[in-house]
Amino acid sequence: MKKRKLKGFVLPTLYVMIMAVLFLTISFLGNTFQDKIQYDNLTVDSLTDDESKPVISEQENVSNQEVILKPFTSEKVKVSKSFYSMQDDATVQQNSLVYYKNTYLQNSGLLYSCDEVFDVVSSLGGTVTNVTKDDILGNVVEITHNTNLKTVYYSLSTVEVKKDDFLDAGAIIGQSGDNNLENEKENCLLFEVYYNGEALDPEDFYNMNLEDLQ
């Protein structure tokens, strides 16, 4: 029986085919592994860094926004005398005058009154910078909120804070009381707001943006 010899080009051809198959197999496995890594990075790192963090930051910004409060919580409290403004007409200005010992005084804040005692609270977070007693308006508490902004609370019957205390917005300062102004009820609060040394109408103050009062 005659033996057949393989032709010279057969072995090199088989070798090239085997190498090609190995190369394709390695390439396929490498692409699959790389896709798995990219998928893992997308589900863990990408979603956490690109999507979750901005949402959390936005929620934190909303929760950290401080709101300006009225200096009391009782719904029975009413405005007795409004803020005196040079821009108001004569009738409104007349109703904004405070009468004391035959003298009419321009009201530099809001005078609140009620038929019963009510708690007086801080309208904003700040530091108590003064606690005094006025001969006309009774106990007075001054709170500084920043270098340009402060609020003052007059006619307190009791004072629950002392100088240098730091108060959160809504913290109880004391309770309403009387003063020596004519025709005022026993439970009063005169509330004043000062920005850069100028008196602001508290009604405007309640609706202001705090960033504009820095």
Protein Blocks (a to p, Z undefined) as FASTA:
>chain_A
ZZddddfklmmmmmmmmmmmmmmmmmmmmmmmmmmmmmmmmmmmmmmmmmmmmmmmmmmm
mmmpccdddfbfbfkbccfbdcddfkbcfklmmmmccceehiacddfbdcdddfbdcddd
dfbdcddfbdcddfklopaddddfbfkbccddehiabdcbdehiacdehiafbdcdddfb
ehiafbdcdddddeehiacdfklmmmpcfklmZZ
